[in-house]
Amino acid sequence: ESGRRLARRALASYGAAAILMPYTAFAKAVEARRYDVEALARQFGTSFEQTAHRLTTLQKPGQERVPFFFLRVDPAGNASKRLDGAGFPFA
């Protein structure tokens, strides 16, 4: 049951990002803004973290962009979120 909840939450988050930052529009904006996360966040009305997370998903075949990875670390050095868009080898 906890796995199902986690999967639903992940899919809902991905869906929300896709609604707020549609792939084609976001990919075009990424290139126009030269991957400036803050400028993209302002344009799409999203947080820095949401925007950075969306950058990791821009690997649609034939429409790939620069591969990004995302790592959120707390002040103690604990990684609380890891995402990769192109097979980045996390330890």
Secondary structure, DSSP 8 states (H G I E B T S, - for coil): -HHHHHHHHHHHHHHHHHHHS-HHHHHHHHHHTTT-HHHHHHHHT--HHHHHHHHTT---TTS-----EEEEE-TTS-EEEEEESS-----
